Amino acid sequence: MVLSARELAEACLVFDSKQQRTVDATTEVLGSGLQVVYASNFAEADQYIEDFIIHYPQPRSLHVVTSDGKIKSTARSYGSKTSEARTW
């Protein structure tokens, strides 16, 4: 799948981070506008993603791409669109 410039600027890619920090996550913004988040104070990036969905002001506007069943379930319960990572 190829993202448009607008979609890329609105996208966020989340990774696990084993390095403990004083903040819950470190965000880097690449030249394309893509946000890369390292979920440092979460056991896994999955927990960060679920927390993000739950606390996002408009979860119905989110499109969550994942193969994780629990994240999909959380996203769907908040009205977010989901796609399978392997096929996306």
C-alpha angles and dihedrals in degrees: 000000000000119000123216118237090259093049091047091051089053096045126102125197116199127203134179114253122198093192110099115225137178090250128060094241141003118224126203122188114209124212090262090058093252111145116222115196125196106200096214104166097042124086088234138002086247090070091051091050093049091048090049092052093047094050100036109116093226108026091167088069093058125100108200117197112197144126092214112110096207093052090047090051092049092046093049093047088057092046098255121147114244135200131186110253095218093057099034 
